């Protein structure tokens, strides 16, 4: 009888999992969870960087003294450093307020900036998490914002920033980067960049009608053209991951000036290569430009020469 009870107890003990077995099971689950978490993070859009392409090539220019533009800093203005904006687009709404487009997935936005109090963001509107905000412009009383790989153009009410509708970029434009416009013979032309050496000229419905390849005086094509501003016959373009803004004559497709803002970059001290100079807006009341960079703590009002 005693032997029978002993055998039954032994069988029960054998059926019960040991502490060691439970530990191995937990370790296995932890490893599986770690792999799943790593895969999920790798598949998520990158919030920290916007490394879109390679660095622009080093190009030697002839007649550098004539070609290189100069800038004069009128003022340096601090902005909201607690809630920095990954600036992708900048345009004046009136003489005292700008519209700014912010990028990064899950952080993209559109908002007003009062140049007399730029540390305060006004009426910030968040984009859907699927969007990476890009360049913006005010065209015929409406506000438009590009998105990067999504290639959607978001239209807003200019006064309230209320979303109105979505337009799809023309298939000839690879991605949404920079946006501005001009009037040629009283006809609206919308100007778009996609990070290549091409500038796309579109009609009022965003249908591309002409493509202009932009080249330096040396004949080399430009690279990484980003945020845009068109002023008095000249197109200004930030060159991504550089401290440079180029001035372009669209009638010839040639860069006529190159402005180096390394001095401002050194003051801003960005922590990431992608957090570069970006954002250029012209104030016609003062004949000056306001410029900044991605997550930079300042705006600068400058005169270009």
C-alpha positions, 0 to 999 in steps of 0.5 A, a space after each residue: 500500500 505504501 509503495 502504491 502511494 509512493 508511486 502515485 506521488 512520484 507520477 504527480 511530481 513528474 507531471 508537474 513542471 519544474 521551476 527550471 522548465 517555467 523559467 525556460 518558457 519565460 525566457 523563450 517568450 521574452 526572446 520572441 517578444 524582443 524579436 517582434 518588437 525589433 521588427 516593428 520598430 524597424 518597419 515604423 517610419 523614422 521620426 528622427 531623421 529625414 535622410 532622403 538621399 545622398 549628399 550633394 556632390 562637391 561642384 567647383 564654380 568658375 567666377 566664384 566672386 561674381 557667382 557667390 551671393 552675400 547676406 546681411 543679418 537684420 535680426 535673430 529671433 528666438 522661437 519656441 524651443 520647448 516645442 521645436 518644429 521640423 520646418 519644411 515650408 515657410 510663407 508669409 500670410 501678411 506682413 506680420 504672420 507666416 504659415 509654417 509647415 512641419 514634418 516628421 511622421 506622427 509630428 507633422 503640422 501646419 500653423 501660424 507664426 507671428 514674427 513679433 512673437 515667434 516663440 508662440 505657435 498659433 492655431 497648430 493643426 496636426 496632420 494624420 499620422 500617416 503624413 510627413 508634411 513638406 512645403 507649403 504655399 498660399 495660392 489664390 487665397 488658399 493654403 496648400 501643403 505637400 506631403 512627402 512619399 504620400 504625394 498628397 496635397 492638402 488644401 486648407 482654409 487660409 484663415 482657420 487652417 481647416 482642412 478642405 480637400 486632398 489633391 494627388 500630385 501629378 505622376 511625373 513628380 516623384 515626391 512632395 518637397 518644395 512648393 511656390 508659385 508665380 504668374 507668367 503673363 497673368 497666368 498662374 504657374 505652380 512650382 514644385 520640387 521633388 529633391 531632384 535637379 528638376 523643377 516642375 511647372 504646373 497649372 492651377 489644377 497641379 497638372 505638370 505642363 513643363 519640367 526644367 532641369 536646373 544646372 550650375 554655371 559649370 553645367 552640373 545639375 543641381 541636387 536635393 532642391 527642397 523648400 522654394 520661394 519665388 520672388 521677382 523673377 528668381 526662384 530660391 531653393 534650399 539645398 537639402 543637407 547643406 547650408 546653401 540656398 541657390 537663386 535660379 533663373 527659370 527662363 534659362 534653368 541656371 543657378 545665378 547665385 549661391 548663398 552660404 549660411 554656415 554662420 547661421 548653422 553654427 549658431 543653431 548647432 543642430 544635433 543631426 545632419 538632417 536637421 539642416 537649413 530649410 525654410 525661406 519666406 519673403 516679406 515684401 513689406 520689408 524686402 527681406 527674407 526670413 529663414 530657419 532650419 529643421 528644429 532650429 531655435 531661431 529665425 533670422 531676417 536677412 537681406 540677400 545681395 
